């Protein structure tokens, strides 16, 4: 998966959702794994009885591309890019 960067996206921010789990301990495990291995900020958002694991803090899609192979090796095959993500309060 390669995401193309287009000019003019400099004001946008990006996040990546790597999974949604029914059980809280599975998302906590995923959060700990990403923080430990990749040193990236991870939020857990509860929505519709699922816990979504979201890696935040990307300034462009090119930054995301360098992490996708490592996330896949860690077992996260369904990766969703979220543009201008803001945590739901």
N, C-alpha and C positions, 0 to 999 in steps of 0.2 A: 504494500500500500504506500503510494507516494502522493503527497498532497502538494499541489502547485500553489505557489505564492503569486499573487497578482499585485501590481503596483497600486498604491493608494490605500493599503490596508494597515497603515502604521498606527492608527488610533484604536484599532481593534485589539481585543485580548482573546485568548483562547484557553480552553480547558479540555481535558480528555476524560471521558467516562470509560472505565475499564471493566465494569461489572455492576450488576444489581443482584442482590442476594436477599433471600427471605430471612435468613438467620444472621443476627448481629455479629456473632463471632466470626463468620466467614468474611464479612467486610472489614472487621478489625484486623484479621490476619492479612488481608490484601493491603490495607493501609500500612501496616507495619513493614510488610515486604517491600513496598515501593519506597517508603521513607528510608529504610535501611540500605537497600541496594542502589537506589537512584538519587537519593537525597533531594526529593521533590516534595512540595507541599501537597497533602491529600486531605480532602474533605469527605465526610460521609453525610449524605442527605437522605432522610427518610421521606419516601413519597409512595403512596398507594401500597402500603404494607411491604415495601421493598427498601433495602438500604443500598443506595447508589454510591459507588466509590469513584470520586472525581479528583483527578490531578489538576491542580490549578497553576496559574502563574506564567503561562506561555505568552510571549509577545507577538509571535507569528507562527505560521504553519510550518515553516522550515525547522524551527526548534523542535516541534513535535516529531518530525520525520526521524530525527536521530534517536529518539527513544522507542519508536515503534518496534524495531527488531528485538530490543531487549525485553519489552513488555510481552511480545509474542513468546520469547524463550521462557519467560516467567509463567506462561500458561494463559495469558489474556489474549484471546483471539478475536473477541468482539470489542473493537475500540471505536468509540464515537467521539468525533471532534465537536465541541460546543463553542460557538462563536459568541463573544461578549457575555460569557456566563457570569451570573451573579447568584450567590447562594440565596435560596428561599428562606426567609426568616419565619 
